[in-house]
């Protein structure tokens, strides 16, 4: 950030100085000739005007140097991002990966699961875990234990590690991140997003919105908007819960979304899940206190100090904003 400020100051010095100097320079250059009587005042003004014409033609580069620099930086970032995407397929290609399989009995299992990252290895305190359909499980862990990383591993977004995850065969798992994804469009489209069933009718939508305390949105079902910008974070989470109630999945895995609710909102959400997802398996990964009434079973995520960590990705030559050398030395 400091380098950006310095670059902006230097750019301002160049552009502003160029502007002021070019106003004064033609007069200073032509004034000795004027005072010696070789040209009239009109001739002096003509010389100044001719200089300003040339100055205006050359000033295009000064006026647009900021835009050119922004364009160049944007182009470099896009090109760098594309190269990084191309390298994703071979990133940590030699590292071990988590295996996935299907369980014919419809349960979710974790067999000696270890999720590797550059910061260490995350695992469950139990080496073998089986979660049956309809179970409610609370998975807790200390800050920095890797709860979100574990959530991403189950979703298949983080493949590095060891062990095996057995998914319920023929079932769809719904993953609820801390802030739900709300696509641009009408509120009705947001609530029916990724719904494999028929779209919910207005009466059902209004009912679930009232249950989560967002009844004011019932009159805006057909209004197009950026709901991820218009709604506060807690309202977005409540909207995500309403979407769950409309879809009624059989498997739900939540990543710390419950921790953000206050007491009254949490009780409302739990009552809503109890009503609409009565037979569903709900796995809540979070740091909050274990609610034994709603989540009878508890598991713990811990750091495995003995397991090898994932090697940090190499810094590619020419990458934008590489980490400072001092920071790299400290990590080593």
C-alpha positions in Angstrom: 0.0 0.0 0.0 2.9 2.3 0.8 4.3 1.7 -2.7 1.0 2.7 -4.2 0.9 5.9 -2.3 4.4 6.8 -3.4 3.6 6.0 -7.0 0.5 8.2 -6.9 2.5 11.1 -5.4 5.3 10.7 -8.0 2.6 10.7 -10.8 1.0 13.8 -9.4 4.4 15.6 -9.2 5.1 14.8 -12.9 1.6 15.8 -14.2 1.2 18.9 -12.1 4.8 20.1 -12.6 4.4 19.6 -16.4 1.2 21.6 -16.4 2.6 24.6 -14.5 6.0 24.7 -16.2 4.5 24.7 -19.7 2.4 27.7 -18.8 5.3 29.8 -17.7 8.1 28.4 -19.9 7.1 30.1 -23.3 6.8 33.5 -21.7 10.2 33.2 -20.0 11.9 32.0 -23.2 10.4 34.7 -25.4 10.5 37.6 -22.9 14.1 38.6 -23.7 13.3 39.0 -27.4 10.2 41.0 -26.5 12.0 43.4 -24.1 14.8 43.9 -26.7 12.2 45.2 -29.0 12.6 42.6 -31.7 9.0 41.4 -31.4 5.8 43.1 -30.5 3.5 42.1 -27.7 1.2 40.5 -30.3 4.2 38.5 -31.5 4.9 37.4 -28.0 1.3 36.1 -27.6 1.6 34.3 -31.0 4.7 32.6 -29.8 3.0 31.6 -26.6 0.0 30.3 -28.5 2.2 28.3 -30.9 3.9 26.7 -27.9 0.6 25.9 -26.3 -0.6 24.1 -29.5 2.5 21.9 -29.4 2.1 21.4 -25.7 -1.5 20.4 -26.0 -0.6 17.8 -28.6 2.1 16.3 -26.4 0.0 16.5 -23.2 -2.1 13.4 -24.3 0.6 11.1 -22.8 0.6 13.1 -19.5 -3.2 13.1 -19.2 -3.5 9.4 -19.9 -0.4 8.0 -18.2 -2.6 7.1 -15.1 -5.1 5.2 -17.3 -2.3 3.5 -19.2 -0.7 2.3 -15.9 -4.1 1.0 -14.7 -4.7 -0.8 -18.0 -1.3 -2.3 -17.8 -1.7 -3.5 -14.2 -5.2 -4.9 -15.0 -3.8 -6.8 -18.0 -0.9 -8.2 -16.0 -3.2 -9.4 -13.3 -5.6 -11.0 -15.7 -2.7 -12.7 -17.5 -1.2 -13.8 -14.2 -4.6 -15.2 -13.1 -5.0 -17.2 -16.3 -1.5 -18.7 -15.9 -2.4 -19.6 -12.3 -5.5 -21.3 -13.4 -3.6 -23.3 -16.0 -1.1 -24.4 -13.3 -3.9 -25.4 -10.9 -4.2 -28.9 -12.4 -0.6 -29.7 -11.7 -0.4 -27.8 -8.4 0.9 -30.3 -5.7 0.6 -33.0 -8.3 2.8 -35.3 -6.3 1.0 -34.8 -3.0 -1.4 -37.4 -1.7 -5.1 -36.7 -2.1 -8.2 -37.6 -0.2 -10.1 -40.5 -1.6 -13.9 -40.4 -2.2 -16.3 -43.2 -2.4 -20.1 -44.1 -2.1 -21.7 -45.8 0.9 -24.5 -48.1 -0.1 -26.0 -47.8 3.4 -26.6 -44.1 2.9 -24.2 -42.9 5.6 -21.4 -40.4 5.6 -18.0 -41.8 6.8 -14.5 -40.5 7.5 -11.8 -43.1 7.5 -8.5 -41.8 8.9 -9.1 -38.5 7.3 -6.3 -35.9 7.4 -6.7 -32.6 5.5 -3.3 -31.2 4.6 -2.4 -27.5 4.2 0.8 -25.4 4.4 -0.1 -24.5 8.0 -0.4 -28.1 9.1 -2.7 -31.1 9.1 -6.3 -31.1 10.3 -8.2 -34.2 11.4 -11.1 -35.4 13.6 -10.2 -36.6 17.0 -11.7 -40.0 16.1 -10.0 -41.9 13.3 -13.3 -43.6 12.2 -16.5 -41.6 12.1 -19.9 -42.7 10.7 -22.8 -40.3 10.5 -26.1 -41.9 9.7 -29.1 -40.4 7.9 -31.1 -38.1 10.1 -28.3 -37.6 12.7 -27.4 -34.1 13.9 -23.8 -33.6 14.6 -21.9 -30.6 16.0 -18.2 -30.5 15.0 -16.2 -28.0 17.0 -12.6 -26.9 17.1 -10.3 -24.2 18.4 -9.6 -21.1 16.3 -7.1 -22.0 13.6 -7.8 -25.7 13.9 -8.9 -25.8 10.2 -12.7 -26.0 10.4 -13.4 -24.2 7.1 -10.6 -26.3 5.5 -12.4 -29.5 6.7 -15.7 -28.1 5.3 -14.1 -27.6 1.9 -12.5 -31.0 1.9 -15.9 -32.7 2.4 -17.3 -30.5 -0.5 -14.4 -31.7 -2.7 -12.9 -28.2 -3.0 -9.7 -29.1 -1.1 -8.4 -32.5 -2.3 -5.0 -32.6 -0.5 -4.7 -34.9 2.4 -5.0 -38.6 3.4 -7.8 -41.0 4.2 -11.2 -41.5 2.7 -14.6 -39.8 2.7 -17.5 -42.0 2.1 -20.6 -40.1 0.7 -24.2 -41.4 0.9 -24.9 -43.1 -2.4 -27.5 -41.4 -4.5 -27.9 -38.4 -2.1 -27.2 -34.7 -2.7 -25.3 -32.9 0.1 -26.1 -29.2 0.6 -23.2 -27.1 1.8 -23.9 -23.9 3.6 -20.9 -21.5 3.9 -20.6 -18.7 6.4 -22.2 -16.3 3.9 -24.5 -17.9 1.4 -24.3 -17.3 -2.4 -27.0 -15.0 -3.6 -27.0 -14.6 -7.4 -28.1 -11.4 -9.0 -31.8 -11.6 -10.1 -35.2 -11.5 -8.5 -35.6 -12.6 -4.9 -37.7 -15.5 -6.1 -34.8 -16.7 -8.3 -32.5 -16.4 -5.3 -34.7 -18.5 -3.1 -35.1 -21.1 -5.8 -31.4 -21.1 -6.8 -30.1 -24.7 -7.4 -33.4 -26.1 -6.4 -33.8 -29.5 -8.0 -37.5 -29.5 -7.3 -40.3 -27.4 -8.7 -40.1 -23.7 -7.8 -41.8 -22.9 -4.5 -45.1 -21.0 -4.7 -45.6 -17.5 -3.2 -47.5 -18.8 -0.1 -44.6 -21.1 0.9 -42.0 -18.4 0.2 -43.9 -15.8 2.3 -44.3 -18.3 5.1 -40.6 -19.2 5.4 -39.6 -15.6 5.1 -41.9 -14.8 8.0 -40.4 -17.6 10.0 -36.9 -16.2 9.7 -38.0 -12.7 10.4 -37.7 -11.4 6.8 -41.4 -10.9 6.1 -40.7 -7.4 4.8 -39.2 -9.1 1.7 -42.4 -10.9 0.7 -43.5 -7.9 -1.4 -40.2 -7.9 -3.3 -40.2 -11.4 -4.8 -40.1 -10.1 -8.4 -37.8 -7.2 -7.9 -34.4 -7.6 -9.5 -31.5 -6.6 -7.3 -28.0 -7.4 -5.9 -29.2 -9.0 -2.7 -25.7 -9.7 -1.6 -25.2 -5.9 -1.5 -28.6 -4.8 -0.2 -28.9 -7.2 2.7 -26.8 -7.3 5.8 -24.7 -10.4 6.5 -27.1 -11.7 9.1 -30.0 -11.2 6.7 -28.2 -13.1 4.0 -27.7 -16.0 6.4 -31.4 -16.0 7.3 -32.2 -16.0 3.6 -30.0 -19.0 3.2 -31.9 -20.8 6.0 -35.2 -19.9 4.3 -33.8 -21.4 1.1 -33.0 -24.6 3.0 -36.5 -24.8 4.3 -37.9 -24.5 0.8 -35.6 -27.1 -0.6 -35.8 -29.6 2.3 -32.6 -31.5 1.6 -31.7 -34.8 3.4 -28.1 -33.8 4.1 -26.9 -30.4 5.2 -23.4 -29.4 6.1 -22.9 -25.9 7.6 -19.7 -24.0 8.0 -19.8 -21.6 11.0 -23.0 -19.9 9.8 -24.7 -20.7 13.1 -22.0 -18.9 15.1 -23.0 -15.6 13.6 -26.6 -15.6 14.9 -27.5 -14.0 18.2 -29.6 -15.8 20.8 -33.1 -15.0 19.5 -32.1 -15.5 15.8 -30.4 -18.8 16.6 -33.4 -20.2 18.4 -35.6 -19.1 15.5 -33.3 -20.9 13.0 -33.1 -24.1 15.1 -36.9 -24.2 15.4 -37.2 -23.7 11.7 -34.7 -26.5 10.9 -36.6 -28.7 13.4 -39.8 -28.1 11.5 -38.8 -28.2 7.9 -35.7 -30.6 8.0 -37.0 -33.0 10.6 -35.6 -36.1 9.0 -32.4 -34.6 7.6 -28.9 -35.2 8.7 -27.5 -31.8 9.8 -23.7 -31.4 10.4 -22.7 -28.0 11.8 -19.0 -27.1 11.8 -18.3 -24.2 14.1 -16.7 -22.8 17.2 -19.8 -22.1 19.2 -21.0 -23.9 22.3 -22.2 -27.4 21.7 -26.1 -27.4 21.7 -26.8 -30.9 23.0 -30.5 -30.6 22.6 -30.4 -30.0 18.8 -27.1 -31.6 18.2 -26.9 -34.7 20.4 -23.6 -35.9 19.0 -20.4 -33.9 19.1 -17.1 -34.3 17.3 -13.8 -32.4 17.6 -11.4 -31.1 14.9 -7.8 -31.0 16.0 -4.4 -30.2 14.5 -2.2 -33.2 13.8 1.3 -32.1 14.7 2.9 -35.4 13.6 1.5 -35.4 10.0 3.5 -33.7 7.2 2.2 -30.3 6.1 1.5 -29.4 2.5 4.4 -27.7 0.8 3.8 -24.0 0.2 3.2 -23.2 -3.5 6.2 -21.8 -5.2 6.2 -18.1 -6.1 6.2 -18.0 -9.9 8.6 -15.7 -11.6 6.8 -12.5 -12.6 3.9 -13.0 -10.2 2.1 -9.8 -9.1 3.0 -8.6 -5.6 5.1 -11.5 -4.4 5.5 -11.8 -0.6 8.4 -9.8 1.0 11.6 -11.7 1.5 11.5 -11.1 5.3 8.1 -12.8 5.5 9.3 -15.8 3.5 12.3 -16.2 5.8 10.1 -16.1 8.9 7.9 -18.9 7.5 10.9 -21.1 7.0 
